[in-house]
């Protein structure tokens, strides 16, 4: 079996890449370890930069998103008992979209099914071979039978724990990592959001975040110890603690209800360089992880796909190699800016258990400075809505 571009992973980044390449007449095969039901059941991020919205429109899967999305023109910071509204649209000229990643996954899978795309679900034991030569291959088993797929190029869109990054020799990879000493305990509930826009709360008991998936479904988070067991948190305990961390006027109007999902997510900042080795290209979580505070995870993955798709199309249509050669450099320039912002937002809004009194006072001063400075709010807004791409 042969294709031009083999793609490992059928999450949003892998399926968006396949769509872009297929529309350009480039053959792809996507290998995915999980079944479709698992992919659709994952609860993930829901805040989209305009660049991500534009990409979904470009491949023709944005219609339902435009019908159902929520558009946010601002975001709020809560600290010391008060709230600061940061006007994203006024300060940056852009807005953000709220639309769940599980909904994007569904839209992409429906489009690929209708198009008859080559997607192999339940492809187990995937391994990557020959990436330094001109005929790399993917080997896998499905229903107990071995298969091999020969490619021109391989795109590793298989996440942090996938095989793609592990294929690159360890003496080639440079790893940059910051593991945070806390996690986010999140719940999903069919309750109306407490606020029309997100609220990031800095509180002496720990960080809290109020967000949503729709006008009737809310997502709330609490900063907890990284080893916290979600089973130890009843719904009542969660709602009680959340109210303690919210400004009183917000807590008073919070609508509670049964949780339909509850989990603890660890926080880390992670970058693997380079993102290309031979004919293997890493994209998304395979190459980088950001703490969710800056809402950059999915958006960075789509950014990688933007660069990779254009580079591959230029290779096949114009016989150009320069964009492929620059792929890692172009991606990492944007990734590190998003990493810096996510790290900064995390430090701004969370309580670190090892923090000295000096650091806490400096954090208070930073929040007060943002409150008093249009320039500081503009910098926050420009990063939050997404920095421009390199052409």
C-alpha positions in Angstrom: 0.0 0.0 0.0 1.3 3.5 -0.9 0.4 7.1 -0.4 2.0 10.5 -0.6 1.6 11.6 3.0 1.0 9.2 5.8 -0.6 10.8 8.8 -0.4 9.3 12.3 -3.4 10.4 14.4 -7.0 11.2 13.6 -7.5 14.0 16.0 -8.3 17.5 14.7 -4.8 18.2 13.5 -4.5 15.0 11.6 -7.9 15.3 10.0 -7.4 19.0 9.1 -4.1 18.2 7.5 -5.7 15.4 5.5 -8.5 17.7 4.4 -6.1 20.5 3.2 -3.9 18.0 1.3 -6.8 16.1 -0.3 -8.3 19.4 -1.5 -4.9 20.1 -3.2 -5.0 16.7 -4.9 -2.4 15.1 -2.6 -3.1 11.6 -1.5 -3.2 10.8 2.3 -3.8 7.9 4.6 -4.6 8.5 8.2 -3.8 5.9 10.9 -5.6 6.1 14.2 -5.2 3.8 17.2 -8.6 4.4 18.7 -12.1 3.8 17.3 -14.4 6.7 16.3 -16.5 6.5 19.4 -13.5 7.1 21.6 -12.4 10.2 19.6 -15.9 11.7 19.8 -16.1 11.1 23.6 -13.0 13.1 24.6 -13.7 16.3 26.5 -11.2 18.9 25.3 -10.7 22.6 24.8 -13.3 24.9 23.4 -11.7 28.3 22.7 -10.7 29.0 19.1 -8.6 31.8 17.7 -9.7 33.4 14.5 -6.9 31.6 12.6 -8.4 28.3 13.7 -11.9 29.4 12.6 -10.5 30.5 9.3 -8.8 27.1 8.8 -12.1 25.2 9.5 -13.8 27.5 7.0 -11.1 26.8 4.4 -11.7 23.1 4.5 -15.5 23.5 4.4 -16.4 22.3 7.9 -17.3 25.6 9.6 -21.1 25.8 8.9 -22.3 24.3 12.1 -19.6 26.1 14.1 -20.9 29.5 12.8 -24.5 28.5 13.7 -23.8 27.3 17.2 -20.6 29.1 18.4 -20.4 31.8 21.0 -18.4 34.9 20.2 -16.4 36.5 23.0 -15.3 40.0 22.7 -13.6 40.1 26.1 -12.3 38.2 29.1 -12.3 38.8 32.8 -9.6 38.6 35.5 -10.8 38.4 39.1 -8.5 39.1 42.0 -8.6 40.7 45.4 -12.4 40.7 45.4 -12.8 42.7 42.1 -13.1 42.0 38.4 -11.3 43.5 35.5 -12.8 43.2 32.0 -10.2 43.1 29.2 -11.9 44.2 25.9 -10.3 41.9 23.4 -12.1 43.4 20.4 -11.3 47.0 21.2 -7.7 46.3 22.1 -6.7 43.9 19.4 -9.4 44.1 16.8 -10.2 40.4 17.1 -12.5 38.1 19.0 -12.4 34.5 20.1 -14.9 31.7 19.4 -16.3 29.2 21.9 -17.0 25.8 20.2 -16.1 22.5 21.7 -13.2 20.4 20.3 -15.5 17.3 20.4 -17.8 19.2 18.0 -14.9 20.0 15.7 -13.9 16.3 15.8 -17.5 15.4 14.8 -17.6 17.9 12.0 -14.2 16.7 10.6 -15.1 13.0 10.9 -18.5 13.6 9.1 -16.8 15.5 6.3 -14.1 12.8 5.8 -16.8 10.0 5.9 -18.8 11.9 3.2 -15.6 12.3 1.1 -14.6 8.7 1.4 -11.2 9.6 2.9 -8.7 6.9 3.6 -8.8 6.7 7.5 -7.8 3.5 9.2 -9.2 3.3 12.7 -8.0 0.8 15.3 -4.6 0.7 13.7 -2.5 -0.9 16.5 1.3 -1.1 17.1 2.1 1.7 14.6 5.8 2.0 14.0 7.7 4.4 11.7 10.6 3.3 9.5 13.1 4.8 7.1 12.5 8.5 7.8 16.0 9.4 6.8 15.6 7.9 3.3 13.3 8.8 0.5 10.7 6.0 1.1 9.6 6.1 4.8 7.0 3.7 5.8 4.4 3.0 8.5 3.8 -0.5 9.8 0.7 -1.4 11.9 -1.6 -4.2 12.7 -5.4 -4.2 12.4 -7.6 -7.0 13.6 -4.5 -9.0 14.0 -3.2 -8.6 10.4 0.0 -6.8 9.6 0.1 -3.9 7.1 2.7 -1.6 5.7 2.2 1.8 4.2 4.9 3.4 2.1 4.9 7.2 2.0 6.8 10.2 0.7 6.4 12.0 4.0 5.0 11.2 7.4 3.1 13.7 9.7 3.1 12.8 13.4 -0.1 14.1 14.8 -0.5 11.4 17.4 -0.2 13.4 20.6 2.2 13.6 23.5 2.3 9.8 24.1 2.4 8.8 20.5 5.0 7.0 18.6 6.1 9.8 16.3 8.3 11.8 18.6 9.7 8.7 20.1 11.0 7.7 16.6 13.4 10.6 16.5 16.8 9.7 18.0 17.2 10.9 21.5 20.5 12.5 20.7 18.8 14.7 18.1 15.8 15.9 20.2 16.1 18.8 22.6 13.4 18.8 25.3 12.3 21.9 27.2 9.9 21.2 30.0 8.2 22.8 33.0 6.0 20.6 35.1 3.6 22.6 37.4 3.0 21.5 41.0 -0.8 21.5 40.6 -3.6 20.3 38.3 -7.0 21.4 37.2 -10.0 19.6 38.6 -12.7 20.2 35.9 -16.4 19.4 35.7 -18.9 19.7 32.9 -22.5 20.4 33.7 -25.7 21.1 31.9 -26.1 24.5 33.6 -26.1 28.0 32.2 -22.7 29.7 32.3 -22.3 32.0 35.3 -21.0 34.8 33.1 -21.2 35.6 29.3 -17.4 35.6 29.1 -14.6 33.6 30.8 -13.5 34.6 34.3 -10.0 33.7 35.4 -9.9 33.9 39.2 -6.8 34.4 41.3 -7.8 33.6 44.9 -5.9 32.8 48.1 -7.4 29.3 48.1 -6.2 28.7 44.5 -7.1 29.4 40.9 -10.6 29.0 39.4 -11.9 29.3 35.9 -15.4 29.8 34.7 -15.9 28.9 31.1 -18.6 27.2 28.9 -19.3 25.1 25.9 -22.7 26.6 25.0 -25.4 28.8 26.6 -26.7 25.7 28.4 -23.5 23.8 29.2 -20.8 25.0 31.5 -17.2 24.0 32.2 -15.6 25.0 35.6 -12.1 24.3 36.9 -10.4 24.4 40.3 -6.6 24.4 41.0 -5.9 21.3 43.1 -2.9 19.2 44.1 -1.6 17.3 41.0 -2.3 13.9 42.7 -5.8 14.8 43.7 -8.4 12.0 43.1 -11.6 13.3 41.4 -13.5 10.6 43.2 -12.8 12.4 46.4 -14.8 15.4 45.1 -18.5 15.1 45.3 -20.5 17.6 43.2 -21.5 19.4 46.4 -17.9 19.8 47.5 -16.8 21.1 44.1 -19.6 23.7 43.9 -18.9 24.8 47.5 -15.2 25.3 46.8 -15.9 27.1 43.5 -18.2 29.6 45.2 -15.5 30.4 47.8 -13.0 31.3 45.0 -15.4 33.4 43.0 -16.2 37.1 43.6 -19.3 37.3 45.7 -21.5 38.8 43.0 -20.5 35.9 40.7 -20.9 33.2 43.4 -24.4 34.5 44.1 -25.7 33.8 40.6 -23.9 30.5 40.0 -26.3 27.8 38.9 -25.2 24.4 40.1 -26.3 20.9 39.0 -25.1 17.3 38.5 -21.7 16.9 36.8 -21.6 14.9 33.6 -17.8 14.6 33.6 -15.2 15.2 36.2 -11.4 14.8 35.9 -8.0 16.2 37.0 -5.6 17.4 34.3 -1.9 18.0 35.1 -0.3 21.1 33.8 3.0 21.3 32.0 4.9 23.3 29.5 6.7 21.2 27.0 8.6 21.7 23.7 10.5 19.2 21.6 13.0 20.5 19.0 13.4 20.1 16.1 9.9 19.3 14.7 11.3 17.7 11.6 13.7 14.8 11.3 14.3 13.5 7.8 10.8 12.9 6.3 9.0 12.9 9.6 7.2 16.1 10.7 5.8 16.5 14.2 2.6 18.6 14.8 0.5 19.5 17.8 0.9 17.7 21.1 3.5 15.4 19.6 5.8 18.4 19.7 4.5 20.7 22.4 2.2 21.0 25.3 1.0 24.2 26.9 -0.8 24.7 30.2 -4.5 25.4 29.4 -4.5 28.8 31.0 -3.8 30.5 27.7 -6.2 28.4 25.7 -3.4 27.7 23.1 -3.3 23.9 22.8 -5.7 23.2 19.9 -4.9 26.6 18.3 -1.1 25.8 18.2 -1.8 22.4 16.7 -3.8 24.1 13.9 -1.0 26.6 13.5 1.5 23.8 12.9 -0.9 22.3 10.3 -1.2 25.6 8.5 2.6 25.7 8.0 2.9 22.0 7.2 0.1 21.9 4.7 1.4 24.9 2.8 4.9 23.4 2.8 3.8 20.1 1.4 1.5 21.7 -1.2 4.5 23.9 -2.3 6.6 20.7 -2.6 4.2 18.8 -4.8 2.8 21.7 -6.8 5.8 24.0 -7.2 8.7 21.6 -6.5 9.8 23.9 -3.7 11.7 22.6 -0.7 12.2 25.8 1.2 9.0 25.7 3.2 9.6 22.1 4.3 13.1 23.1 5.3 11.8 26.0 7.3 8.9 24.1 8.9 10.4 23.5 12.3 11.8 27.1 12.5 8.5 28.7 11.4 6.4 26.7 13.9 8.7 27.1 16.8 8.8 30.9 16.5 5.1 31.0 17.1 5.1 28.1 19.6 7.6 29.8 21.9 5.6 33.0 22.0 2.5 31.0 22.9 4.4 29.1 25.5 5.6 32.3 27.0 2.1 33.7 27.2 0.7 30.4 28.7 3.5 30.3 31.2 2.9 34.0 32.1 -0.9 33.5 32.5 -0.3 30.5 34.7 2.1 32.4 36.9 -0.3 35.4 37.0 -3.4 33.5 38.1 -2.3 30.5 40.2 -1.1 30.1 43.7 2.2 28.2 43.7 2.7 26.2 46.9 6.4 27.0 47.0 6.0 30.7 46.4 7.8 33.1 48.7 6.0 36.2 50.2 8.0 38.3 47.8 6.6 36.4 44.8 3.1 36.7 46.0 3.5 40.5 46.4 5.0 40.7 42.9 2.0 38.8 41.5 -0.4 41.3 43.2 1.6 44.1 41.7 1.5 42.5 38.2 -2.3 42.3 38.5 -2.6 45.8 39.7 -0.4 47.0 36.8 -2.6 45.3 34.2 -5.6 46.9 35.8 -4.1 50.3 35.5 -2.4 50.0 32.1 -4.0 50.0 28.7 -0.7 48.9 27.2 -0.6 45.9 29.5 -4.2 44.9 28.7 -3.4 45.3 25.0 -0.4 42.9 25.3 -2.7 40.4 27.0 -5.4 40.8 24.4 -3.1 40.5 21.4 -1.6 37.2 22.8 -5.0 35.8 23.9 -6.7 36.2 20.5 -3.6 34.7 18.7 -0.5 36.3 17.3 -0.2 36.7 13.5 1.3 34.0 11.3 4.5 34.3 9.3 3.7 34.4 5.6 
